[in-house]
Amino acid sequence: MTTLNPYEEEMRQQAEETLPVVVPIASSETMPEEFSRSTMLALRVQQEILEMALDPKDEHYEAELRAKTAVASAQINAQLKADEQRLKRQIASVSYYSELRAALQAFHERNKDGK
């Protein structure tokens, strides 16, 4: 059988040599570690993109600039969400303590009247 593409055999050999690695799906027990590892890899890639020096004369300048802008925007949004959650926890704890203080004061008021 004759092939139409003279490079077909060479392409088939390259495909056999570079088969993708099968990665097992994380189980529920290893999910936190896998997620943490993936996050660290993503952060490393983000740092590489943000640290890239841009040359306006480079043919890929616009794509690199868009990549840096997208990464910077995502990083800022992630930091804002983290700060917002931290602030909500602080507000919740302050609210809890003020409610606890009011309940304690009401308890003392009731006990004064009872004596």
Beta strands, then each sheet from edge to edge (+ up, - down):
end
